[in-house]
């Protein structure tokens, strides 16, 4: 299985970020880690996230302690678009990501595939697990579809700045998930 849920939810996209990691653990342990890992990230990525959250803090929105880069149970802004246990998980959001506060637009997850308001962009973030002879290949793919030429024009400069940081964050998340999955399979874990 390769990106069935991701393809159902966002088959066309304008921007994409892909990463993968081979993890010396079975899919059961990797799936568990995706569900339970809490990845805080490096000083660089935590600083980048704090900088991104600065407009929200300055506007008076209460932002308590810095959120982890990845904690599936605490990712309230992401919609659960679908999952196939031990195979694929897809999250999504709608927003005007180029705006200082992100312009998030809450919608019901079932409306995500057909959402078409031209003022916004849609983001889908998938995890795909593939069994290999040496464990599990965990892939992540982030897709963004702009819903009009204007939203694409607005997103492009933001994407040029955020893409390297986004890539670093994704790699740190994969490493954190791998650490939890491997520890789960270790004797005494």
BELVENTA-V777453 format. One record per helix or strand of 2 or more residues. SS is the DSSP state (H for helix, E for strand). FROM is the first residue (numbers start at 1). TO is the last residue. Records with the same first field share a line. If there is no record, write none. Layout:
BEGIN
SS->FROM-TO / FROM-TO
END
This chain:
BEGIN
H->4-9 / 27-36 / 43-58 / 72-74 / 109-111 / 149-185
E->15-23 / 38-39 / 70-71 / 79-84 / 88-95 / 121-132 / 135-146
END
